[in-house]
Amino acid sequence: MNKIYVKDIINSRIAVSPEKGETLYKFIVNELSTKKPFYLSFSDVEDTTTAFLNKAIGNLYNNFSSEELNKYLSIIDLDDLDKYLLKKVITRAKVDIKNISEIDEV
């Protein structure tokens, strides 16, 4: 599987701004369109925020199912705090998508 380094995509070891998150998001969308599994490595990323993760990862749930993301995208090399933040972001994204679906049904 191909391994993509976040630091190389955003040209920084600091992953805090929504703008950098948007850059990574666009890259991930392009990679997902190939339908080939890949690793997204946070190796050497020193700082990560939920603002960054919401843009980069949370927004993926607007366009892809959990099944698709689990099949093609493997996020690796996160420290424990960043794993916790990522889990919060993903949980929130799924809740938001569910709420939007319920509103659309009304």
Secondary structure, DSSP 8 states (H G I E B T S, - for coil): -EEEEHHHHHTSSEE--HHHHHHHHHHHHHHHTTT--EEEE-TT--EE-HHHHHHHTGGGGGTS-HHHHHHHEEEE---HHHHHHHHHHHHHHHHHHHHHHHHHH-
